[in-house]
Amino acid sequence: MWLTLALLCLAAQLSMLGVLAWGGWAMRPFAPAPRDPGQHWPSVSVLVAARDEAWGVEACVRSLLALEYPDLEVIAVDDRSTDATGAILDRLAAQDPRLRVIHVAELPPGWLGKNHAQWRGAGQAGGELLLFTDADIEFAPAALRDAVSILEAERLDHLALGPALTLPGMPLAACVAYFARQFALLLRPWRAHDPDSEGYIGVGAFNLVRASAYRAAGGHARIALRPDDDIRLGQVLKQAGFRQDLRHAPDALRVTWYGSVGEFVRGLEKNVLAGLDYRGVLGLAGLALLLAIELLPWVVLAAGGSTARVAAVSAIGVALATLAGILAVARAPLAAALLQPFAALVFFHACARSILLAWARGGIVWRGTHYPLEELKRNRL
């Protein structure tokens, strides 16, 4: 029995490694496409939704205003902030006419706050391209120019960029890398560029979209009540027949996604059930199976015979190697891969906690607002 269990776990780990290796090979690098010196650069409107982001919004907006791009406007939407976010944005706008600030005082029914703020900003944007980004991202000066060159050269309608992540501490690095593994296995984001595939992608840090495509697809009005708005924006664009792709761009933009393992757990609270399309029972069953695949080899090491132990060590080795590969891409310490069992337990806890809390509360609580589960479910895509 122990040998059979160890071999099944090994087969599962090899299968996951194979899928991720294929995906890594299929992903193309973030590299600017050549352009003629006199070639037209489309105008870009950058849209930043911010609620209580006083700690980091100034660095984000200053990096946006420092972008080396010839035709740029930045629209910052202060979404009912209770801290100094609005005042900081107004001060920055007084220093640079390219920055406009919209203050949202009330959230209308049928909207999540961030989605409504992005919709409001897009409604006042004049750019041929719209860049949706978060208020805690910092950009390299050439990031937008390089991204637009790719979008134009490849005739894309939507380009998403994955940022570099600042990950303080090895426990957090292991947890985020493990999350990235499961995210990639679930969505297979490398399929997004294939027009014949149902695969799609969106990244909150950087969703660059043609304004005409955004409006034709229905924009954020289509995903007004989706907590996973960044990914679902990619979904509605793909479903509408628009071309999209993803690049990993660690030298172009950076974010401190979470500051601790506790923040990581709380940060997943609003998204997991929506990411499972509200199929919570199926999600819990899948989590239990995943946890068994991760932890059973360690049990076999303690209780199995010699042959079973060899298979168990092999399964553990593949799991550690997979996580180490993701950490290498993220430019994080490879030693964090040794915390793989801990990361698996944290991931299981965070996801199960998110599902159970949503059921217990009858909805999700996000930025101080409760959104009923039945209302959220009506925004299935």
Salt bridges, closest charged atoms under 4 A:
GLU53 OE2 - ARG367 NH2 3.15
GLU58 OE2 - ARG62 NE 2.98
GLU58 OE1 - ARG91 NH2 2.85
GLU68 OE1 - ARG145 NH1 3.20
GLU73 OE1 - ARG100 NH2 3.03
ASP78 OD2 - HIS103 ND1 2.97
ASP79 OD1 - ARG80 NE 2.81
ASP90 OD1 - HIS103 NE2 2.91
ASP96 OD2 - ARG98 NH2 2.87
GLU128 OE2 - HIS40 NE2 3.32
ASP134 OD1 - LYS114 NZ 2.91
ASP146 OD1 - ARG145 NE 3.91
GLU152 OE2 - ARG210 NH2 2.77
GLU154 OE1 - ARG28 NH1 3.49
GLU154 OE2 - ARG247 NH2 2.66
ASP157 OD1 - ARG210 NE 3.74
ASP228 OD1 - ARG226 NE 3.06
ASP228 OD2 - ARG232 NE 2.77
ASP229 OD2 - LYS114 NZ 3.71
ASP245 OD2 - ARG28 NH2 2.48
ASP245 OD2 - ARG247 NH1 2.60
ASP251 OD1 - ARG331 NH1 2.86
GLU269 OE1 - ARG353 NH1 2.86
GLU269 OE2 - ARG361 NH1 2.72
ASP277 OD1 - ARG226 NH1 3.92
ASP277 OD1 - ARG380 NE 3.66
GLU294 OE2 - ARG181 NH2 2.38
GLU374 OE2 - LYS377 NZ 3.79
